[in-house]
């Protein structure tokens, strides 16, 4: 990883479907074909029933902030011009957790239980990726 | 066949803690290792087990070559981040207890200031670990690039659910600082801190300020573990290892997916095992040396180990109980926050010194019987050890 360049998203065999869906502005997570439970991040086996049969399931792009932090100084040169920014841990309305960033915020506006929604934005070199925005 | 009391810490060695060093990481480790071996009254050739530390990137062969070890029958490296040292203690005890090795050398610490700065983790200062695969794919590309950021939401959620305050986190920083002010080894020995200083330190990743963070430190600490029986014939009375535990939480690969972010689940699991093995309860503990990479981890650890109820950690730390004469002295060396972050190993060495009665008289814990030590690594994995008085 070279210094100053944003860490690259490296999809794996089991996560490729997530990033492919992003290209179509769809948010998908793994769904166990046997016990029907949703899971994220992608993994080989269903931790509940150990089935490896899995399909991609589109979830609603909305959720509520479970917790967050506001980064006020950059820990990485690629974010030198981006502070302050929020990192939010989100309970999605369909029951999985996601983490994402919210740029261009007033830190006071970010609150636990606050509503957020995913929007797909072009990240240089990565294509469309999910970013969060506050929903008022 | 219980492991409790079967093994002892026979020797400790430690380099000075500095911000800047001419030594290589291996060089620091060898200095600490030789001192620990001598402290135990052993010769390097007595060492037949070697446990290097994951965070330093050292390997058993570094010690075999440089110390001329010809009889190594056991080597292993635990890979639980900051919990690695204490889970290595458990592994060493298993090796000794089963006769696989007689004298196991453990070494930890890094050039945390000169080379492996955690604040620059995104630049590759943490050795690569497959555990970060999902984190690297789904979180760091969005700006979650340093440990402070991945731990901050846990503290934030705890504050939200239980009303924990910045001042309560500050009490932990101040307690460690007061103890460091008594410890000539501590990086912050000469630097006082007030609550005003704490609150005025810059917010870095809410709710964490600069003074919630441990110190990027150069240094190494080493231990020799042997059987209680063999320990009786060595230079100093061995410090018995009474309880050990290790926990990984669910899932250990992600902070985001913790069902309950307000606890350090790995430490909760490890604590139950360690207390059970030792046959002890929190009230039997004279002092706690708790992994304090960041302040909130200490507050949660006190709750997770049962020293107070979940959610009551804030009031507990404000009560003054954690001071040197408060009843449950915390991090009497100054801890990672104010002595130095030696991959958590200085918490264990401090416990050994206190139980041996080897610290400066003005900071000796009176009537010190059992000391509990914790380690936290990666995304809330944990390890716990309980040491007893030398016999």
Boltz contact constraints between the chains, C-beta under 6 A:
constraints:
  - contact:
      token1: [A, 3]
      token2: [B, 123]
      max_distance: 6.0
  - contact:
      token1: [A, 7]
      token2: [B, 140]
      max_distance: 6.0
  - contact:
      token1: [A, 7]
      token2: [B, 141]
      max_distance: 6.0
  - contact:
      token1: [A, 9]
      token2: [B, 141]
      max_distance: 6.0
  - contact:
      token1: [A, 10]
      token2: [B, 137]
      max_distance: 6.0
  - contact:
      token1: [A, 41]
      token2: [B, 134]
      max_distance: 6.0
  - contact:
      token1: [A, 41]
      token2: [B, 138]
      max_distance: 6.0
  - contact:
      token1: [A, 67]
      token2: [B, 153]
      max_distance: 6.0
  - contact:
      token1: [A, 67]
      token2: [B, 156]
      max_distance: 6.0
  - contact:
      token1: [A, 67]
      token2: [B, 157]
      max_distance: 6.0
  - contact:
      token1: [A, 67]
      token2: [B, 261]
      max_distance: 6.0
  - contact:
      token1: [A, 68]
      token2: [B, 153]
      max_distance: 6.0
  - contact:
      token1: [A, 69]
      token2: [B, 149]
      max_distance: 6.0
  - contact:
      token1: [A, 69]
      token2: [B, 152]
      max_distance: 6.0
  - contact:
      token1: [A, 69]
      token2: [B, 153]
      max_distance: 6.0
  - contact:
      token1: [A, 69]
      token2: [B, 205]
      max_distance: 6.0
  - contact:
      token1: [A, 69]
      token2: [B, 206]
      max_distance: 6.0
  - contact:
      token1: [A, 70]
      token2: [B, 206]
      max_distance: 6.0
  - contact:
      token1: [A, 71]
      token2: [B, 149]
      max_distance: 6.0
  - contact:
      token1: [A, 71]
      token2: [B, 205]
      max_distance: 6.0
  - contact:
      token1: [A, 72]
      token2: [B, 203]
      max_distance: 6.0
  - contact:
      token1: [A, 72]
      token2: [B, 204]
      max_distance: 6.0
  - contact:
      token1: [A, 73]
      token2: [B, 204]
      max_distance: 6.0
  - contact:
      token1: [A, 75]
      token2: [B, 145]
      max_distance: 6.0
  - contact:
      token1: [A, 75]
      token2: [B, 146]
      max_distance: 6.0
  - contact:
      token1: [A, 76]
      token2: [B, 122]
      max_distance: 6.0
  - contact:
      token1: [A, 76]
      token2: [B, 145]
      max_distance: 6.0
  - contact:
      token1: [A, 79]
      token2: [B, 143]
      max_distance: 6.0
  - contact:
      token1: [A, 85]
      token2: [B, 143]
      max_distance: 6.0
  - contact:
      token1: [A, 87]
      token2: [B, 144]
      max_distance: 6.0
  - contact:
      token1: [A, 89]
      token2: [B, 153]
      max_distance: 6.0
  - contact:
      token1: [A, 89]
      token2: [B, 256]
      max_distance: 6.0
  - contact:
      token1: [A, 97]
      token2: [B, 256]
      max_distance: 6.0
  - contact:
      token1: [A, 97]
      token2: [B, 257]
      max_distance: 6.0
  - contact:
      token1: [A, 99]
      token2: [B, 139]
      max_distance: 6.0
  - contact:
      token1: [A, 99]
      token2: [B, 256]
      max_distance: 6.0
  - contact:
      token1: [A, 100]
      token2: [B, 142]
      max_distance: 6.0
  - contact:
      token1: [A, 101]
      token2: [B, 142]
      max_distance: 6.0
  - contact:
      token1: [A, 101]
      token2: [B, 143]
      max_distance: 6.0
  - contact:
      token1: [A, 112]
      token2: [B, 160]
      max_distance: 6.0
